[in-house]
Amino acid sequence: MPHQSPAKTMIITEITTRLIRQSSERWYGAGKIPPGYPPYFDFPLTILHTDQPGLEGYTMDYCPLGQGRASAYAVHDIYYHDLVGKDPLNHEAIWQSFRQKQRHLYNFREAIWGNLDVALWDIKGKVAGLPVAKLLGQYRDKVPVYSTCPPQTITTVDEVAEQVRLKKEHGFRGIKLQLSGGSALDIPRLRVARDIVGSDFPLMVDSSAVLSFEDALKIGYELDELRYEWFEEPFPDAHILQLKKLAEAIRTPVLAAETVGLFELPHYMAEGAIDIIRGDVHHKSGITGIMKAFGMCEMMGFELEIHTAAAPLLDIANLHVGCATRLSRFVESHHPMFRFGLKNDPLEVGPDGYQHCPTGPGLGVELDWNWLDNHTAEVIKGRSW
Protein backbone atom coordinates (compact mmCIF):
# COMPACT_ATOMS: atom_id res chain seq x y z
CA MET A 1 0.00 0.00 0.00
CA PRO A 2 1.27 3.50 -0.75
CA HIS A 3 2.25 5.70 2.16
CA GLN A 4 -0.60 8.16 2.81
CA SER A 5 0.79 11.62 2.09
CA PRO A 6 -0.71 14.69 3.76
CA ALA A 7 -2.49 17.45 1.85
CA LYS A 8 0.35 19.85 2.59
CA THR A 9 3.74 19.57 0.91
CA MET A 10 5.96 16.90 2.43
CA ILE A 11 9.35 18.11 3.61
CA ILE A 12 12.67 16.62 4.65
CA THR A 13 13.11 17.45 8.34
CA GLU A 14 16.51 16.00 9.28
CA ILE A 15 19.52 14.01 8.10
CA THR A 16 21.28 11.27 10.04
CA THR A 17 24.36 9.36 8.92
CA ARG A 18 25.72 6.21 10.56
CA LEU A 19 29.23 4.97 9.85
CA ILE A 20 28.89 1.20 9.39
CA ARG A 21 32.27 -0.38 10.11
CA GLN A 22 33.76 -3.56 8.67
CA SER A 23 37.32 -4.79 9.09
CA SER A 24 39.63 -4.59 6.07
CA GLU A 25 40.57 -8.17 6.90
CA ARG A 26 37.41 -9.21 5.06
CA TRP A 27 38.72 -7.58 1.87
CA TYR A 28 42.16 -9.16 2.07
CA GLY A 29 41.03 -12.58 3.27
CA ALA A 30 44.03 -14.77 4.01
CA GLY A 31 46.43 -12.01 2.97
CA LYS A 32 47.80 -9.34 5.26
CA ILE A 33 46.47 -5.79 5.21
CA PRO A 34 49.21 -3.75 3.47
CA PRO A 35 51.05 -1.05 5.44
CA GLY A 36 49.27 2.28 5.15
CA TYR A 37 45.93 0.73 4.20
CA PRO A 38 42.97 1.65 6.48
CA PRO A 39 42.23 -1.08 9.04
CA TYR A 40 38.50 -0.84 8.40
CA PHE A 41 35.88 0.29 5.89
CA ASP A 42 33.43 2.90 7.26
CA PHE A 43 30.35 2.79 5.02
CA PRO A 44 28.16 5.90 5.45
CA LEU A 45 24.47 5.00 5.76
CA THR A 46 22.52 8.25 5.32
CA ILE A 47 18.87 8.61 6.32
CA LEU A 48 16.63 11.43 5.10
CA HIS A 49 13.83 11.92 7.63
CA THR A 50 10.51 13.49 6.61
CA ASP A 51 7.56 15.06 8.40
CA GLN A 52 5.53 11.91 7.72
CA PRO A 53 6.01 9.46 10.61
CA GLY A 54 7.91 6.36 9.56
CA LEU A 55 8.70 7.64 6.06
CA GLU A 56 12.44 7.83 5.46
CA GLY A 57 14.81 7.52 2.53
CA TYR A 58 18.03 5.54 2.68
CA THR A 59 21.31 5.63 0.81
CA MET A 60 24.99 4.74 1.27
CA ASP A 61 28.44 5.77 0.08
CA TYR A 62 31.68 4.17 -1.09
CA CYS A 63 34.63 4.01 1.35
CA PRO A 64 37.52 1.58 0.71
CA LEU A 65 40.39 4.07 1.07
CA GLY A 66 39.43 5.72 4.33
CA GLN A 67 37.14 8.35 2.79
CA GLY A 68 33.89 7.14 4.38
CA ARG A 69 33.98 9.44 7.41
CA ALA A 70 35.00 12.45 5.31
CA SER A 71 32.19 11.96 2.80
CA ALA A 72 29.69 11.43 5.62
CA TYR A 73 30.60 14.79 7.14
CA ALA A 74 30.47 16.39 3.69
CA VAL A 75 26.79 15.47 3.46
CA HIS A 76 26.06 17.39 6.65
CA ASP A 77 28.51 20.25 6.03
CA ILE A 78 27.68 20.91 2.37
CA TYR A 79 24.25 19.57 1.42
CA TYR A 80 22.17 19.86 4.59
CA HIS A 81 20.55 23.14 3.53
CA ASP A 82 19.85 21.84 0.01
CA LEU A 83 17.69 19.07 1.50
CA VAL A 84 16.14 20.01 4.83
CA GLY A 85 12.90 21.91 4.31
CA LYS A 86 12.58 20.68 0.70
CA ASP A 87 9.96 18.38 -0.80
CA PRO A 88 11.75 15.06 -1.50
CA LEU A 89 9.36 14.29 -4.35
CA ASN A 90 10.81 17.22 -6.31
CA HIS A 91 13.94 15.22 -7.00
CA GLU A 92 14.71 17.01 -10.28
CA ALA A 93 14.67 20.46 -8.63
CA ILE A 94 16.95 19.21 -5.85
CA TRP A 95 19.24 17.48 -8.35
CA GLN A 96 19.56 20.69 -10.36
CA SER A 97 20.42 22.66 -7.22
CA PHE A 98 23.12 20.09 -6.47
CA ARG A 99 24.43 20.49 -10.01
CA GLN A 100 24.65 24.27 -9.71
CA LYS A 101 26.45 24.03 -6.36
CA GLN A 102 28.98 21.60 -7.91
CA ARG A 103 30.40 24.47 -9.98
CA HIS A 104 32.57 25.64 -7.06
CA LEU A 105 33.00 22.38 -5.16
CA TYR A 106 36.42 21.94 -6.71
CA ASN A 107 37.59 19.39 -4.14
CA PHE A 108 34.48 17.18 -4.27
CA ARG A 109 32.98 15.02 -6.99
CA GLU A 110 29.28 14.84 -7.77
CA ALA A 111 29.15 11.27 -6.47
CA ILE A 112 28.28 12.46 -2.94
CA TRP A 113 25.11 14.26 -4.02
CA GLY A 114 24.37 11.46 -6.46
CA ASN A 115 24.10 9.16 -3.46
CA LEU A 116 21.60 11.55 -1.84
CA ASP A 117 19.49 11.41 -4.99
CA VAL A 118 19.08 7.66 -4.35
CA ALA A 119 17.44 8.42 -0.99
CA LEU A 120 15.01 10.82 -2.70
CA TRP A 121 13.93 8.06 -5.07
CA ASP A 122 13.54 5.70 -2.13
CA ILE A 123 11.10 8.17 -0.55
CA LYS A 124 9.31 8.72 -3.87
CA GLY A 125 8.73 4.98 -4.29
CA LYS A 126 7.50 4.60 -0.73
CA VAL A 127 4.97 7.40 -1.19
CA ALA A 128 3.73 5.84 -4.43
CA GLY A 129 3.79 2.31 -3.02
CA LEU A 130 5.90 1.22 -6.01
CA PRO A 131 9.47 -0.01 -6.53
CA VAL A 132 11.89 2.48 -8.06
CA ALA A 133 12.16 0.36 -11.22
CA LYS A 134 8.41 0.72 -11.77
CA LEU A 135 8.62 4.51 -11.35
CA LEU A 136 11.39 4.56 -13.98
CA GLY A 137 9.27 2.57 -16.44
CA GLN A 138 10.27 -1.02 -15.82
CA TYR A 139 11.71 -2.91 -18.79
CA ARG A 140 12.44 -6.27 -17.11
CA ASP A 141 12.29 -7.83 -13.65
CA LYS A 142 15.74 -9.43 -13.52
CA VAL A 143 19.23 -8.86 -14.93
CA PRO A 144 22.05 -11.37 -15.62
CA VAL A 145 24.93 -11.08 -13.14
CA TYR A 146 28.64 -11.38 -13.78
CA SER A 147 31.09 -11.79 -10.92
CA THR A 148 34.27 -9.77 -10.57
CA CYS A 149 37.26 -11.61 -9.11
CA PRO A 150 38.84 -9.23 -6.59
CA PRO A 151 42.46 -8.43 -7.54
CA GLN A 152 43.93 -9.31 -4.15
CA THR A 153 42.80 -12.94 -4.53
CA ILE A 154 44.29 -13.64 -7.97
CA THR A 155 48.03 -13.19 -8.03
CA THR A 156 48.89 -16.50 -9.74
CA VAL A 157 47.58 -18.52 -12.67
CA ASP A 158 46.40 -21.21 -10.25
CA GLU A 159 44.44 -18.68 -8.19
CA VAL A 160 42.76 -17.40 -11.35
CA ALA A 161 41.84 -20.95 -12.29
CA GLU A 162 40.37 -21.65 -8.86
CA GLN A 163 38.36 -18.40 -8.73
CA VAL A 164 36.97 -18.82 -12.24
CA ARG A 165 35.95 -22.41 -11.53
CA LEU A 166 34.15 -21.38 -8.33
CA LYS A 167 32.36 -18.45 -9.97
CA LYS A 168 31.07 -20.55 -12.84
CA GLU A 169 29.90 -23.30 -10.49
CA HIS A 170 28.04 -20.67 -8.46
CA GLY A 171 25.91 -19.88 -11.51
CA PHE A 172 27.15 -16.45 -12.59
CA ARG A 173 26.40 -15.53 -16.21
CA GLY A 174 29.86 -14.07 -16.75
CA ILE A 175 33.19 -13.50 -14.99
CA LYS A 176 35.46 -10.46 -14.98
CA LEU A 177 39.13 -10.63 -14.05
CA GLN A 178 40.82 -7.60 -12.50
CA LEU A 179 44.38 -7.89 -13.76
CA SER A 180 46.98 -5.14 -13.82
CA GLY A 181 50.30 -6.95 -14.01
CA GLY A 182 51.02 -6.16 -17.65
CA SER A 183 50.97 -8.39 -20.72
CA ALA A 184 53.64 -10.89 -19.61
CA LEU A 185 51.82 -11.71 -16.39
CA ASP A 186 48.24 -11.23 -17.50
CA ILE A 187 48.07 -13.06 -20.83
CA PRO A 188 48.67 -16.52 -19.25
CA ARG A 189 45.94 -15.75 -16.71
CA LEU A 190 43.54 -14.65 -19.43
CA ARG A 191 44.22 -17.87 -21.33
CA VAL A 192 43.64 -20.19 -18.37
CA ALA A 193 40.31 -18.52 -17.64
CA ARG A 194 39.15 -19.19 -21.20
CA ASP A 195 40.38 -22.78 -21.07
CA ILE A 196 38.31 -23.42 -17.94
CA VAL A 197 34.99 -21.88 -18.98
CA GLY A 198 34.96 -22.89 -22.63
CA SER A 199 34.67 -20.88 -25.82
CA ASP A 200 31.24 -19.28 -25.37
CA PHE A 201 31.09 -18.26 -21.70
CA PRO A 202 31.30 -14.44 -21.22
CA LEU A 203 34.67 -13.27 -19.86
CA MET A 204 35.86 -9.70 -19.34
CA VAL A 205 39.04 -8.07 -18.08
CA ASP A 206 39.59 -4.82 -16.17
CA SER A 207 43.14 -3.42 -16.10
CA SER A 208 42.35 -0.58 -13.66
CA ALA A 209 43.97 2.13 -15.81
CA VAL A 210 47.61 1.08 -15.34
CA LEU A 211 48.81 -0.08 -18.78
CA SER A 212 51.06 1.53 -21.35
CA PHE A 213 49.65 1.71 -24.86
CA GLU A 214 52.09 -0.95 -26.12
CA ASP A 215 51.14 -3.36 -23.35
CA ALA A 216 47.43 -2.72 -23.84
CA LEU A 217 47.80 -3.45 -27.54
CA LYS A 218 49.45 -6.83 -26.82
CA ILE A 219 46.68 -7.73 -24.39
CA GLY A 220 44.01 -6.45 -26.79
CA TYR A 221 45.22 -8.67 -29.63
CA GLU A 222 45.13 -11.63 -27.25
CA LEU A 223 41.61 -10.76 -26.15
CA ASP A 224 40.55 -10.76 -29.79
CA GLU A 225 41.68 -14.36 -30.13
CA LEU A 226 40.23 -15.41 -26.76
CA ARG A 227 36.86 -13.74 -27.53
CA TYR A 228 36.56 -11.65 -24.39
CA GLU A 229 33.44 -9.49 -24.09
CA TRP A 230 35.28 -6.26 -23.32
CA PHE A 231 38.60 -4.68 -22.34
CA GLU A 232 37.88 -2.36 -19.41
CA GLU A 233 39.80 0.79 -18.51
CA PRO A 234 43.23 -0.08 -19.92
CA PHE A 235 44.28 3.57 -19.36
CA PRO A 236 42.99 6.41 -17.19
CA ASP A 237 39.70 7.69 -18.56
CA ALA A 238 41.26 11.11 -19.18
CA HIS A 239 43.52 9.61 -21.88
CA ILE A 240 40.92 9.92 -24.64
CA LEU A 241 43.41 9.74 -27.51
CA GLN A 242 44.96 6.49 -26.28
CA LEU A 243 41.51 4.95 -25.72
CA LYS A 244 40.47 5.90 -29.23
CA LYS A 245 43.64 4.48 -30.79
CA LEU A 246 43.17 1.20 -28.95
CA ALA A 247 39.48 0.94 -29.82
CA GLU A 248 40.37 1.39 -33.49
CA ALA A 249 43.18 -1.18 -33.36
CA ILE A 250 41.44 -4.19 -31.75
CA ARG A 251 38.17 -6.03 -32.30
CA THR A 252 37.36 -6.46 -28.60
CA PRO A 253 35.14 -3.60 -27.40
CA VAL A 254 36.89 -1.06 -25.17
CA LEU A 255 34.80 -0.18 -22.12
CA ALA A 256 35.63 2.97 -20.14
CA ALA A 257 34.35 6.28 -18.70
CA GLU A 258 33.69 4.79 -15.23
CA THR A 259 35.30 7.83 -13.56
CA VAL A 260 33.91 10.36 -16.02
CA GLY A 261 31.24 12.74 -14.74
CA LEU A 262 27.85 12.92 -16.39
CA PHE A 263 28.55 16.20 -18.17
CA GLU A 264 31.87 15.06 -19.67
CA LEU A 265 30.36 11.84 -20.98
CA PRO A 266 29.06 13.20 -24.33
CA HIS A 267 32.62 14.05 -25.43
CA TYR A 268 33.64 10.38 -25.21
CA MET A 269 30.75 9.40 -27.44
CA ALA A 270 31.20 12.25 -29.92
CA GLU A 271 34.94 11.51 -30.20
CA GLY A 272 34.36 7.78 -30.73
CA ALA A 273 36.88 7.21 -27.96
CA ILE A 274 35.33 4.01 -26.57
CA ASP A 275 32.89 1.33 -27.60
CA ILE A 276 30.89 0.78 -24.39
CA ILE A 277 30.12 3.33 -21.66
CA ARG A 278 30.58 2.56 -17.96
CA GLY A 279 28.39 4.03 -15.22
CA ASP A 280 26.42 3.55 -12.02
CA VAL A 281 24.27 5.59 -9.64
CA HIS A 282 27.34 6.62 -7.62
CA HIS A 283 29.59 7.82 -10.45
CA LYS A 284 26.86 9.30 -12.66
CA SER A 285 25.04 11.59 -10.22
CA GLY A 286 22.42 9.30 -8.73
CA ILE A 287 19.41 7.58 -10.22
CA THR A 288 18.36 10.86 -11.84
CA GLY A 289 21.81 11.26 -13.38
CA ILE A 290 22.32 7.77 -14.69
CA MET A 291 18.90 7.79 -16.34
CA LYS A 292 20.04 10.93 -18.17
CA ALA A 293 23.19 9.02 -19.17
CA PHE A 294 21.05 6.17 -20.51
CA GLY A 295 19.09 8.69 -22.56
CA MET A 296 22.32 10.07 -24.05
CA CYS A 297 23.58 6.56 -24.84
CA GLU A 298 20.36 5.47 -26.47
CA MET A 299 20.26 8.56 -28.69
CA MET A 300 23.92 8.01 -29.68
CA GLY A 301 23.69 4.23 -30.13
CA PHE A 302 25.90 3.18 -27.19
CA GLU A 303 25.48 0.49 -24.58
CA LEU A 304 26.04 1.40 -20.92
CA GLU A 305 27.22 -1.38 -18.65
CA ILE A 306 26.41 -0.89 -14.97
CA HIS A 307 29.37 -0.80 -12.62
CA THR A 308 29.15 -1.94 -9.00
CA ALA A 309 29.03 0.89 -6.47
CA ALA A 310 30.52 -1.36 -3.74
CA ALA A 311 27.84 -0.38 -1.19
CA PRO A 312 24.71 -2.50 -0.84
CA LEU A 313 21.99 0.17 -1.06
CA LEU A 314 23.68 1.75 -4.07
CA ASP A 315 23.89 -1.63 -5.77
CA ILE A 316 20.19 -2.17 -5.04
CA ALA A 317 19.60 1.17 -6.78
CA ASN A 318 21.79 -0.06 -9.66
CA LEU A 319 19.59 -3.16 -9.91
CA HIS A 320 16.43 -1.04 -10.17
CA VAL A 321 18.09 1.05 -12.88
CA GLY A 322 19.25 -2.10 -14.67
CA CYS A 323 15.65 -3.30 -14.72
CA ALA A 324 14.52 -0.02 -16.29
CA THR A 325 16.79 -0.16 -19.38
CA ARG A 326 17.67 -2.45 -22.25
CA LEU A 327 21.13 -0.92 -22.72
CA SER A 328 22.91 -2.95 -19.99
CA ARG A 329 23.62 -6.58 -20.61
CA PHE A 330 24.66 -7.31 -17.00
CA VAL A 331 24.90 -6.05 -13.47
CA GLU A 332 28.15 -6.56 -11.59
CA SER A 333 28.66 -8.52 -8.35
CA HIS A 334 31.90 -7.88 -6.48
CA HIS A 335 33.31 -9.04 -3.14
CA PRO A 336 30.73 -10.50 -0.69
CA MET A 337 31.77 -7.93 1.94
CA PHE A 338 29.73 -5.41 -0.06
CA ARG A 339 26.53 -7.31 0.69
CA PHE A 340 25.62 -6.48 4.28
CA GLY A 341 22.95 -4.97 6.48
CA LEU A 342 20.00 -6.05 4.32
CA LYS A 343 17.66 -8.87 5.24
CA ASN A 344 17.38 -11.89 2.92
CA ASP A 345 20.51 -10.91 0.89
CA PRO A 346 18.66 -9.37 -2.09
CA LEU A 347 21.93 -8.99 -4.04
CA GLU A 348 22.73 -12.70 -3.99
CA VAL A 349 22.69 -14.24 -7.47
CA GLY A 350 19.74 -16.56 -7.99
CA PRO A 351 20.02 -20.12 -9.27
CA ASP A 352 19.23 -18.77 -12.73
CA GLY A 353 22.30 -16.48 -12.66
CA TYR A 354 20.22 -13.31 -12.30
CA GLN A 355 19.57 -10.68 -9.67
CA HIS A 356 15.84 -10.16 -9.32
CA CYS A 357 14.43 -6.68 -8.83
CA PRO A 358 12.96 -6.05 -5.36
CA THR A 359 9.19 -5.62 -5.53
CA GLY A 360 8.64 -3.58 -2.36
CA PRO A 361 8.15 0.20 -2.44
CA GLY A 362 11.15 2.46 -2.99
CA LEU A 363 14.40 0.52 -2.99
CA GLY A 364 12.26 -2.38 -1.82
CA VAL A 365 14.62 -3.84 0.78
CA GLU A 366 14.45 -4.29 4.55
CA LEU A 367 17.39 -3.06 6.59
CA ASP A 368 18.71 -5.38 9.29
CA TRP A 369 18.80 -2.88 12.13
CA ASN A 370 20.17 -5.35 14.66
CA TRP A 371 23.21 -5.99 12.47
CA LEU A 372 23.59 -2.30 11.63
CA ASP A 373 23.36 -1.27 15.29
CA ASN A 374 26.11 -3.75 16.15
CA HIS A 375 28.38 -2.34 13.42
CA THR A 376 27.74 1.39 13.88
CA ALA A 377 30.97 3.20 14.79
CA GLU A 378 29.62 6.77 14.81
CA VAL A 379 26.35 8.67 14.33
CA ILE A 380 26.25 12.12 12.71
CA LYS A 381 23.02 14.10 12.95
CA GLY A 382 21.92 17.54 11.87
CA ARG A 383 23.89 20.43 10.48
CA SER A 384 27.36 21.59 11.36
CA TRP A 385 26.55 25.29 11.04
N, C-alpha and C positions, 0 to 999 in steps of 0.2 A: 504494500500500500504506500502511496506517496505520503511524504511528510506534509501535514497540514500547515500551509503558510498563512501568516496573518494578513489582514487587509492592508496594513501599512507596509512600507518597504522594509525588507529584512536587512540587517546590518551585521557586519563583523564587529564583535565587541572586544576581543582579546586575542593574543597570540601566545602560545606556550610551546617551547621546544625542549624535548628531552634528548640528552646524549646517551644513546644506546651502545654500550661498550662490549666489544668482543676482542679476545686476545689475538694478536698477530700469529700466534702459534698455530691457529687453525689454517691460516693462509699458507704457511710454510710446511705444515705437516711434519714429516720426520726430519726435515732439514732445520738448521738453526736460523734464527732471526738474524739477518746481517747487521753488523755494527752501524749505528746511525739510523736504523729503521725504527719507526714508532713501535712501542711494545703492544699497542692495541689500536683497534679501529673504533672511533667514536662516530656512530651513525646519527645524524640529527633527525629526529622524528618531530615534525612541526605540526601543531594543531591550530586550526583557525576556529575559534569559538564564535557562535552567533547568538542573537537575541531570542532564538527559538530554542527552548530547553531540549537538550539531547541531540541537537543538530550541529555537527562539527565536520570539518574537512581535514583530511590527513594527507601528509606528504613526507618525503624523506630527502636526504642528500647523500652525495658520494664522499668518501673520506679515507682512502687507503694510505695517504701520505701525511697524515697528521692534520689535515685541513678541516676536519669535521667541526671542531669547537669554533674555529674562526668563522666558518660559513654560518654556523648557528647564530653567533652573535651578530653577524652581518644582517641577518633577517630582521633582528630586533633594532639594530642601530640605523639601518638604511631604509627598510621597507615598511616599518610599522605604520607610519602615517599614510602610506599609500593603500593600506588595507583596512585598518580600524576605522569604523564609521561608514564604510562603503558597502554597497549591496553586492554580495558575492556572485549573484546571478549575472551581473554586468561584467562578465569576464573579459570581454573585448575592450571595454573602456579601461579596466584596470591594467590589462596587458599593454595597451597603448601608452598608459602613463608610465609603466615600467620601461617601455622602449624609449620614451623621451628622456627619462632620468638616466638611462644608460649612456647617453652622450658624454657625460662628464665623470662617469664611474670608471676612470682609466685603469684602476687596479683591480677591477672585478669583471668577471664575465657574466653574460646574461643567463648562465645556467642557474644561478641562485634564484632569480625571479621566475625562471621557467619551472622550477620545482614548486613554487608557490601557486602557479597557475594550475598545477595538478590538483591541489587542495580545493581550488575554486570549482573545478569540474566534479570533484567528489561531492561537494555540497549541492551543486546543480542536479546531479543524478539522484541524490537522496530526496531533494524536494520534488522532483518529477516521479520518483518511484521507479526509475529506469537505470540500467547499467550505462556507463559512459559510452560504450560501443554503440548502444542503441541511439543515444543522443547524437552521435556522430554520423549515423546512417549506416547501420551494420551491414557489412558485406558477407561475412562468414562467422561461424561460431567457434572455430578452432584454427590454429596455425601450426604447421610443421615446425619442429624444434631441432636445431643443431646444437651440439655441445662443443664448447671451447675447452681445449686441454690447457690448463694453467701452465705458464712457462716454467715455473719453479719445480714442476713435477716431471719435466721431460728434458733431461740434459743428455741422455744417451739414446742410441737407436733402440736398445732393448726397452727403455722406459716408454718411448713413443709406441712401440709395438704393443706393450701391455695396456697403455691407456686407450689406444684405438680399439683394441679387442674388447675392453670393458665397455666403452661407450657404445659400440655397435650392439653388443649383447643386451645392453640396457634398453635398446629400442629407439635411440635417437635417429632422426631422418638425415643427419649429416654430421660431420665432425670437422672442426677447425683446429689446426695446429698453430700455436704461437711460437714462432721460431725466429731468432734474430742473431744466429751465429755466423751468418755469411754462407756463401754458396758451398764451400768445401764441407762444412759441418751439416748444413741443412738439406742438401740434395739427397744424401743417403737416408735421412729421416723421412723426407717426402716420399721416397721410393718405397720404403718399408710399409708406410701407411697404405699406399695404393695396393701393394701386394696382399695385405691382410684383408682389406674390405672388398676387393674385386674391382672390376673395370667400370661399373656403373654407379657405385655408391658415391654420393656427393662429398667431396673433400674440399677444404679451403685452407689457405695459409695467410697468416697475419705476421708481417715482419716488424711491426711497431716502429716504423719510420727510422730505421738505423742503417739502411744499406747505401752503398755507393751505386751510381748508375750502372757501372760495369758488372757489379755483383748481382744487381737486380735483373739485369738482362740475362745473365747465365741462369738464374733461378727461373725467370720467366720462360725461357726456351724449354727448360725441363718441365715446367708446369703444363706447357702446351702438349708435350708428349704424354704426360701422366693424366691429362684431362681433369685438372682441378677446376672448380667452379669459379673461383676468383683469386686474385693476388691483392691482398689488402695492405694498404698503407706502407709501401716499400720505402717511401721517403716522407719527410714532414709534409703535411698538407700545403704549406706555404710554397713548396717548390713546384709550382704549376708547370713550368717548362719541362722539368724532368718527368713529371707524371705524364704529360702529353706525349713526350718522346717514347716513353715505355709503352703506353697504350697503343701507339701506332706501330710499335715494333713486334709485339707479341699477339697471339690469338686469345690468350686467356684474359678475360675482363679484368681491368684494374678497378678496384674499389677503394674509394678514399673520401675525404671531406668530413670525417668523423669530428675533427676539432674545429671545423669551419662554422662560424656563426651563420644564422639564418640569412642575414642580409648580404653576406659575401658569396653565398651559395650560387646565385645566378651566374656569376663570372666563370665558375668551373664548368657549368653546362654550356655557356655561350662560347667558351674557349675550346670546348671538346677535350678538356684536360683528362677526364676520367670516363669510365664506361658505366659504373654503378655508383650511386650516391649512398653515403652512410649517414645515419641520423638516429636520434632517439629523443624522448621527451626532455631529457636533461640537457643535452647539447644543443637542441634546436628550439629552445625557448618555450618549453612546456607542451601541453597537448594542443593549445591554440597555435603555437609556433610550428610544431611538426606537421599539423594538418595544412598549414600554409605551404610548407615545404613539399608535401605530397601534391598539392595543387600545382606548384611550379613544375615538379617532375613530370606530372601527367601531361601538362601542356607542352613540355619540351621532349617528351618521349623517353624519359629515364626511369629506371627502377630505383627504389630507395629501400635498402636493406636495413632493418632495425637492429641497432646495436644495444647490447645490454647496458643498463645504467648502474649495475652493481649495487643496488639498494632495492629491497623487495617491493615497496609500494610504487617506486618508479617503474620497476619491471612489470608490475600489474598494470600500470598505466600504459606501458608499451604494448602489452597484450591486447588491451582494449583498442588501441590505435591500430595494431596489426589486424584486428578483426573488422576494422572499418575501411580497409583499403585492399586493392588487388595488386598493388605495386611491390609488396614485400613477399618474397618467396618463403622466408623463415622468420622465426624469432630466435634469439640467442640465449642459451643457458650456460652460465659460467660456473664458478666454484660454488659448492653447496653452502659455504658460509654466508652467501648472499641471499639465502632463503631462511628467514628467521622471523619470529614475532607474529606470524599469521597462522591462524588455526587451519588445520586440514591441508597444509602445504599446497596452496593453489598453483604454485609455479612448478611443481613436480611434473615431469613428462608422463603422459598417460601411456597405457600399453599400446596404443596406436601410433606413438611417436609424436603426438601433438600436445600443445597446451590448449586447454579449453577455456573460453572466455567466461569469467564469473557472471552469474545471472542476477546477483543482488543489486540493489540501487547504488549509484555512485561507482566507486571502485569495486564494490561488490564483495569485499573480503571482511573477515572478522579478526580484529586484532586480539592477540593473546596477551591480555594485560598482566596476568600473573608472571609470565616470562619476561615481559617488558619491564615490569616493576623490579624484578630481580636483576636486571641488567642495566638499569638506569644509573649513570654516573653523576649526572648533574641535571638540574631543571632550570630553564631560563624562562622568565615570564614578564610580559609587559614591555614597556619602552625604556630605553636607556637615557632619554632626555625629554 
